[in-house]
């Protein structure tokens, strides 16, 4: 199979996407595009969280609902850590943020925006999430 396009030029696939933030003016962030490996790593990291969250969500007790909400945040964290690449125009405590520091200390509205974008981009249907 040829790696050349019909025009004779190589295809330049970008494994990241850059977006302007709507939550924080002047901030741009970059997310990783889904790949077979990244999807597998994500599914592995959230499989048990999803099962436990669904179980807890079905419960009637307040503690079950609280546990379900906590597990849901864990799933969002897995998406964020797997999909976040970088941010421009923002320092946290004077440093360029990593995925971990963005999640732990970054502006919540920006973290939510990035997480939503990653989830939309990496869309896993219900069946894929359960597997």
N, C-alpha and C positions, 0 to 999 in steps of 0.2 A: 504494500500500500504506500502510495506517495504521500509525503508530508507537505507537498506543495499545493497551493490552491490552483484552480483552473487558470488564473492569470499568471501563474509562474512564481508568485510570491508566497513566502511562508506565512502561515496563520499565526498570529501573535495572540494567544489566549492569555488573558489577564486573570489570575487566580484570586484577585481582590476587587472590591468595588468601593469607590469613594462616594460619600454622601455629605451634603451640607446639613448641619443640625438645624432643626426647627425649634428645639428646646433651648439651645444656647447660641445666641448670635455670634457669628465669627468663628465658630468651631466646625471643623470637618472631621469626620471619622471614616475609617476604612474597615470593612469587614471582609472576611475570607469567604470566597464562594465555596459552595458545597462540592465535595469530591467523594468518590466511593470510600476512600479511607476515612475522611472526616465524618461522613455519615455513619460509618460503622463504629467509630470511636464514640460519637454522640449516642447512638442507640445503646451501646454497651453501658455508657455512663448513666443513662436515664431509665433503663429497663426496669430495674427494681423500684426506683422512685415512683414511676408511673403506676406500677401494680399496687404498691402500698398506698399511694394517694387515692386511687380509685376505691380501694377497700375502705380507707378512712372516710372518704367522701360519702360513702353509702351509710355510714354509721349515724346514729341519732345523737350521741353524746357531744357536748360542747368540746371536750378534749379531742374527739375524732375530727371535728371541723378545724380545730386549731392545728392538729397534726397534718391534716390535708393541706391547709394553707402553707405550712412550713415546707412540706414536700414539694408543693408547687413552686415555691421560691427556689428550692434546690434544682428543680428542672430548668427553670429560667437561668440559673447560674451556670448550669452545664451548657446551655445554648450559648450564653455570653462568652464563657471561657473558650469554648471551641471555635466560635465565630468571630470574636473581636480581634482585630489586627493592630490598629493604632488610632490615635487621636491627634489632631493638630489644632493649635490655638487654645490649648488648655494645659495648665500645670496643676498638679495636686501637691500641696506642701512644697512647692518649688521644684518638683520633679516631673519628668514626662511619665505619665501613668502607664502601668502595665494593665493587663486584663484584671489581675487580682486587686490592684489598688483602685482601679476604676470601680469595680464592683463594691469594694469595701468602703471607699471614701469619696467617690465621685458624685457629681450632682445627680440626684435620684431621677430627675426628669430626663436627663441625657442617657443615663444607664437604661431606663425604661424604653426610650426611643430606639437605642441601639439594639436592645434585646428584641424588641418587636420587629425591627427590620431583619435581624438575623433569622428569627422564627419564620417570617414570611418568605425570605429567600431560601431557607433550608426546609421548607414545608415538609413535614412528615405527616402522612395521613394517620388516622387512628390505628389502622392495622399495623403499619410499620412501627409505630411507637410501642405497641404491645409486644412485638417480636423483639 
